[in-house]
Amino acid sequence: MRIVFLGNNWVAWQVAHWLREQGEQIVGLVIHPPGKRKYVDEIISSTRVRPAEVFDGARLGEPEILEAIKALKADIALSVLFDYILGGEFIRLFPAGVVNLHPAYLPYNRGQYPNVWSIVDRTPAGVTLHYMDEGIDTGDIIAQRQVPIEPVDTGESLYRKLEHACVELFKETWLMIRSGRVPRSPQVACEGTHHRTQDVERIDAIDLRQTYTVGELIDIIRARTFPPYPGAYFVYQGRKVYLRLELLPEE
C-alpha cells in the first residue's frame, strides 16, 4: 500500500521504523510544526521521504497542500499521536481511509491527556486503532487493548505503558488493515468522554480551602506527575508550589 504517514513522538518513530522494515511504501509524511515536534529527525529518517514529500500538519487545510498530498496517490493515511484535527477533504483523499492510533480505550478519553484522565476519572486505560471521521476520536474501532492502572502509576508511568501498548497493537493489527479485511465496530455516540488540552487547568490548581478525599487528591497529584512538566500546584503567598508524588510499592 502507498501510505501517507502523520506522526509525532516516540510511538510514531517506532511505527514508521517498523513499517519500513516490513517493506511498506511511505510516500508522504506530515509532521508537527517547529515547537511541537518530538522525534521528528528519527521519523523522517525512518520514512526516508524526500523533503518535497514532507508537509506541515498545521497547513493541512490549505488547498495547495491538499493537492500535493492528493498527487501522491496514496491508498491509506496513518495517524500516530498526531495532534491536529483532520477535515473531511483530507480524509476523502484515501480510498482505504485514515487510520488513527490513539493512546486511550475508546470511547473513554477522546482528545487530550488520556493517561491523566484515566487516573483522575478512574476510567479504563488502553489503546485503540480506529478509522477517522470528522469528529475527534469518534470513528469505527478496528482493535483495542486495555492497559491496567496500578496504584503506583503516575501520569508518566502510565503514559509509557500506553506507548508500548500502542506499538504492540499496531504490529499485531497492520496486516489485517493492509488486507482490507478489517472489523469495524461503531462507537456509541452517547458514551465515553472527551477532553481538551485546557481541561487539565481545572485540576492542576489545588485549592487549599477545598475539601478533597485522600484518594481524589492522590489521584490528581500522581496523574500530573510527569517531570519535567510542572503538573499540579497550590498557591502560597502569591507563588505557585508544584507537587510531584513518588509512589513506592512494598517489597
C-alpha positions as CSV (number, residue, x, y, z in Angstrom):
1,M,0.0,0.0,0.0
2,R,1.0,3.6,-0.6
3,I,1.0,5.3,2.8
4,V,0.8,8.9,3.9
5,F,2.1,8.9,7.5
6,L,1.1,11.6,10.0
7,G,3.0,11.3,13.2
8,N,4.8,12.7,16.2
9,N,6.6,11.4,19.3
10,W,8.3,8.1,20.1
11,V,5.4,5.9,19.1
12,A,5.3,7.4,15.6
13,W,9.0,6.8,15.2
14,Q,8.7,3.2,16.3
15,V,5.7,2.6,14.0
16,A,7.3,4.3,11.0
17,H,10.5,2.3,11.5
18,W,8.6,-1.0,11.7
19,L,6.6,-0.2,8.6
20,R,9.9,0.4,6.6
21,E,11.3,-2.9,8.0
22,Q,8.2,-4.6,6.5
23,G,8.9,-3.1,3.1
24,E,5.9,-0.8,3.1
25,Q,5.9,2.3,0.9
26,I,5.6,5.6,2.7
27,V,5.1,8.2,0.0
28,G,4.4,11.2,2.2
29,L,5.0,12.5,5.7
30,V,3.0,15.0,7.8
31,I,4.8,16.3,10.9
32,H,4.1,18.9,13.6
33,P,5.4,22.5,13.1
34,P,8.5,23.6,14.9
35,G,7.9,23.9,18.6
36,K,5.6,20.9,18.7
37,R,7.8,18.3,17.2
38,K,9.2,15.3,19.0
39,Y,11.4,12.7,17.5
40,V,11.0,14.4,14.1
41,D,14.5,13.6,12.9
42,E,14.1,9.9,13.7
43,I,10.7,9.8,12.0
44,I,12.0,11.5,8.8
45,S,15.0,9.1,8.8
46,S,12.7,6.1,9.2
47,T,10.3,7.1,6.5
48,R,13.0,8.0,4.0
49,V,10.8,10.5,2.3
50,R,12.2,13.4,0.2
51,P,11.9,17.0,1.5
52,A,9.2,17.7,-1.1
53,E,7.1,14.9,0.4
54,V,7.2,16.3,4.0
55,F,4.2,18.5,5.0
56,D,3.4,20.8,7.9
57,G,0.5,19.4,9.9
58,A,-0.8,22.9,10.7
59,R,-1.3,23.6,7.0
60,L,-3.4,20.6,6.0
61,G,-6.5,22.7,5.3
62,E,-4.7,24.7,2.6
63,P,-5.8,23.8,-1.0
64,E,-2.3,23.6,-2.3
65,I,-1.2,21.2,0.4
66,L,-4.2,19.0,-0.2
67,E,-3.5,19.0,-3.9
68,A,0.1,18.0,-3.3
69,I,-0.9,15.1,-1.0
70,K,-3.6,14.0,-3.5
71,A,-0.9,13.9,-6.2
72,L,0.9,11.2,-4.1
73,K,-1.9,8.8,-5.0
74,A,-1.7,7.1,-1.5
75,D,-4.1,4.3,-0.6
76,I,-4.3,5.0,3.1
77,A,-3.2,7.5,5.7
78,L,-1.9,6.5,9.1
79,S,-2.1,8.9,12.0
80,V,0.0,8.2,15.1
81,L,-0.1,10.6,18.0
82,F,-0.8,13.3,15.5
83,D,-2.2,16.4,17.2
84,Y,-4.3,18.1,14.5
85,I,-7.9,17.6,13.6
86,L,-8.3,16.2,10.0
87,G,-11.1,17.6,7.9
88,G,-13.3,15.7,5.5
89,E,-11.4,17.0,2.4
90,F,-8.2,15.3,3.7
91,I,-9.9,12.1,4.9
92,R,-11.6,11.6,1.5
93,L,-8.2,11.6,-0.3
94,F,-7.6,8.0,0.7
95,P,-9.5,5.1,-0.8
96,A,-8.7,2.8,2.2
97,G,-9.4,5.6,4.7
98,V,-7.4,7.2,7.5
99,V,-6.5,5.0,10.5
100,N,-5.6,6.6,13.8
101,L,-3.6,5.1,16.7
102,H,-4.9,6.7,19.9
103,P,-3.5,6.0,23.5
104,A,-6.9,5.6,25.1
105,Y,-9.5,2.9,25.5
106,L,-12.2,4.5,23.3
107,P,-14.8,5.7,23.8
108,Y,-13.2,6.7,27.0
109,N,-10.9,9.7,27.0
110,R,-11.1,11.0,23.5
111,G,-8.9,14.0,22.9
112,Q,-6.0,15.1,25.1
113,Y,-4.1,13.5,28.0
114,P,-5.9,10.1,28.3
115,N,-3.2,9.0,30.7
116,V,-4.2,11.8,33.1
117,W,-7.9,11.3,32.8
118,S,-7.8,7.5,33.2
119,I,-6.3,8.1,36.7
120,V,-8.4,11.1,37.7
121,D,-11.7,9.9,36.4
122,R,-11.0,6.2,37.1
123,T,-11.9,5.2,33.6
124,P,-10.4,2.3,31.7
125,A,-6.9,3.0,30.2
126,G,-5.8,1.4,27.0
127,V,-5.0,1.9,23.3
128,T,-7.2,1.9,20.2
129,L,-6.8,1.7,16.4
130,H,-9.8,3.2,14.7
131,Y,-10.9,4.7,11.4
132,M,-11.1,8.5,11.4
133,D,-14.2,10.5,10.7
134,E,-14.7,14.3,11.0
135,G,-15.2,14.0,14.8
136,I,-12.4,13.7,17.4
137,D,-11.6,10.1,18.0
138,T,-15.1,9.1,17.2
139,G,-14.6,6.7,14.2
140,D,-15.2,3.0,14.0
141,I,-12.9,0.9,16.1
142,I,-10.6,-1.7,14.5
143,A,-8.9,-3.1,17.5
144,Q,-8.1,-2.1,21.1
145,R,-6.3,-3.3,24.2
146,Q,-6.9,-2.4,27.8
147,V,-3.9,-1.4,30.0
148,P,-4.1,-1.9,33.7
149,I,-3.6,1.1,36.0
150,E,-1.6,0.2,39.1
151,P,-1.8,2.0,42.5
152,V,1.8,3.2,42.0
153,D,1.3,4.5,38.5
154,T,1.8,8.2,37.8
155,G,0.9,10.1,34.6
156,E,4.3,9.4,33.3
157,S,4.5,5.7,34.1
158,L,1.0,5.1,32.6
159,Y,2.0,7.1,29.5
160,R,5.0,4.8,29.0
161,K,2.8,1.7,29.3
162,L,0.4,3.2,26.7
163,E,3.3,4.0,24.4
164,H,4.4,0.4,24.3
165,A,0.9,-1.0,24.0
166,C,0.3,1.3,21.0
167,V,3.3,-0.1,19.2
168,E,2.4,-3.7,20.0
169,L,-1.3,-3.3,18.9
170,F,-0.3,-1.7,15.6
171,K,2.2,-4.5,14.8
172,E,-0.5,-7.1,15.6
173,T,-3.2,-5.4,13.5
174,W,-1.4,-4.0,10.5
175,L,-1.6,-7.0,8.2
176,M,-5.3,-7.2,8.8
177,I,-5.6,-3.5,7.9
178,R,-3.4,-3.9,4.9
179,S,-5.5,-6.8,3.6
180,G,-8.7,-4.8,3.8
181,R,-10.4,-7.5,6.0
182,V,-10.9,-5.2,8.9
183,P,-13.7,-5.5,11.5
184,R,-15.4,-2.2,12.2
185,S,-17.2,-1.5,15.5
186,P,-19.1,1.8,15.6
187,Q,-18.7,3.8,18.8
188,V,-21.8,4.6,20.8
189,A,-22.2,8.4,20.4
190,C,-23.7,8.9,23.8
191,E,-21.0,7.1,25.7
192,G,-17.4,7.9,26.5
193,T,-15.6,11.1,27.5
194,H,-13.8,13.9,25.6
195,H,-11.1,16.2,27.0
196,R,-9.4,19.3,25.6
197,T,-5.9,20.5,26.3
198,Q,-7.0,23.2,28.7
199,D,-9.1,20.8,30.8
200,V,-6.2,19.9,33.0
201,E,-6.1,23.5,34.2
202,R,-9.1,22.9,36.3
203,I,-7.5,20.0,38.2
204,D,-3.9,21.4,38.3
205,A,-4.8,24.2,40.7
206,I,-5.1,22.6,44.2
207,D,-7.4,24.8,46.3
208,L,-6.2,24.7,49.9
209,R,-9.7,25.7,51.1
210,Q,-11.4,23.0,49.1
211,T,-12.3,19.6,50.6
212,Y,-10.9,16.5,48.7
213,T,-11.0,12.9,49.7
214,V,-7.5,11.5,50.2
215,G,-8.0,9.3,47.1
216,E,-9.0,12.2,44.9
217,L,-6.0,14.3,45.9
218,I,-3.6,11.4,45.4
219,D,-5.0,10.7,42.0
220,I,-4.7,14.3,40.9
221,I,-1.1,14.7,42.0
222,R,0.0,11.3,40.7
223,A,-1.8,11.8,37.4
224,R,0.0,15.1,36.9
225,T,3.4,13.8,38.0
226,F,5.4,13.8,34.7
227,P,8.7,15.5,35.0
228,P,9.8,17.9,33.6
229,Y,6.3,19.2,33.2
230,P,5.1,21.3,36.1
231,G,1.8,19.5,37.0
232,A,-0.4,20.2,40.0
233,Y,0.3,23.1,42.4
234,F,-1.1,25.2,45.2
235,V,-0.6,28.9,45.7
236,Y,1.2,30.1,48.8
237,Q,1.8,33.8,49.5
238,G,1.3,34.6,45.8
239,R,3.6,31.9,44.5
240,K,2.9,28.5,42.9
241,V,4.2,25.5,44.7
242,Y,4.3,22.5,42.4
243,L,3.6,18.9,43.6
244,R,5.0,15.6,42.5
245,L,4.3,12.3,44.0
246,E,6.7,9.3,44.4
247,L,4.9,6.0,44.9
248,L,6.9,3.0,46.1
249,P,5.3,-0.4,46.4
250,E,6.2,-2.6,49.3
251,E,8.9,-5.1,48.5
